[in-house]
């Protein structure tokens, strides 16, 4: 079962609704990875339209995923 959870990533755009399968030390998706970055906390291999890539485009000083803090799995 998936839950829609509001997540505020800090760019001032308001909440992003993440599909979450369970709550652990951070929100996780069905694959067990971070629901925000999906295992790519630095957006090195993510598509430009992914949430994590958009986050880095708006946040000049970001260093890692705001949801999992660099612990995607």
PyMOL commands that set and color helices and strands:
alter all, ss='L'
color gray80, all
select helices_A, chain A and resi 51-58
alter helices_A, ss='H'
color red, helices_A
select strands_A, chain A and resi 3-7+16-20+22-23+27-28
alter strands_A, ss='S'
color yellow, strands_A
deselect
rebuild
show_as cartoon
